[in-house]
Amino acid sequence: MRLYEAHGLLRAERTPAGWRVYGPDQIARLHQVIALKNFGFPLSRIAELLSGGLPDLATFLELHEQVLRQEAKRVDQALRLLSAARAKLAEHGSISSDDLMNLTKETAMTNKRNDDLAAAYRAVAAKHFSPSDQATLAANGYGGMDKADADWEALHGEATRLMKSGDPSSPEAMDLARRWMGKVFEATGGDPALTRKMRTVARETHEQPAFAAASSSSNDIMDFVGQAYGAAIAEGIMPKPDDAA
């Protein structure tokens, strides 16, 4: 509750003895915060949503739904293979080597994909992030590019959609850049040097074949967001950074 208060999400009244008291409105707001958090939104984004600074909530819920549906498809395929194998085992008392190989292959492909993503990212991150950098990122809730993050997936999906218009100076693109860079700054604590390192790591990681084959992000997306970020700065939507990405 205190963490939510620190992010401006809740406001507690005080009793004469100094105890926190939450009225009905704040309890209702707490339920909203919890619901949005369960959708994968970070607290900084939730604060924007609840303050009215990001009115198109339906768009973002749709993007998160798409991410979850993609994951559901992968899980559904694995479940179908497993269910078929169990049915054959129950009917025949054994599973053919082909069925077992297909089931093993599906599991191995999923595990290999995750391992390849992790290896590609960590190899690049180790070149640029010091132990102190890694500690800062972890403390700020950033797990790395190899970790599933519904919020980043939604941003990537939105950027891909907006890139089709080819206009990084559109209001939608500039708003995307504002939220994108807000998430970057949330991870780096606004440290310009660490922000530059994070950008370098992202670009080099995207160039790794194993990562590029499985990732929803790319350097083309980063370039588009970078242009939109510059447009947002020029329009005064975002302050000019001292020395940030």
Salt bridges, closest charged atoms under 4 A:
GLU5 OE2 - ARG20 NE 2.87
GLU48 OE2 - ARG178 NH1 2.23
GLU65 OE2 - ARG69 NH2 2.65
GLU71 OE1 - ARG74 NH2 2.34
ASP76 OD2 - ARG80 NH1 2.21
GLU91 OE1 - HIS92 NE2 3.79
ASP99 OD2 - LYS88 NZ 2.80
ASP116 OD2 - LYS112 NZ 2.66
ASP133 OD2 - LYS197 NZ 2.67
ASP146 OD2 - ARG122 NH2 3.81
ASP146 OD2 - LYS147 NZ 3.07
ASP149 OD2 - LYS183 NZ 3.63
ASP151 OD2 - ARG45 NH2 3.48
ASP151 OD1 - HIS64 NE2 3.84
ASP151 OD2 - LYS183 NZ 3.62
GLU158 OE2 - ARG179 NH2 2.81
ASP175 OD1 - ARG178 NH2 2.66
ASP175 OD2 - ARG179 NE 2.92
GLU204 OE1 - LYS127 NZ 3.04
GLU204 OE2 - HIS128 NE2 3.12
ASP223 OD1 - ARG203 NH1 2.94
ASP243 OD2 - ARG196 NH1 2.93
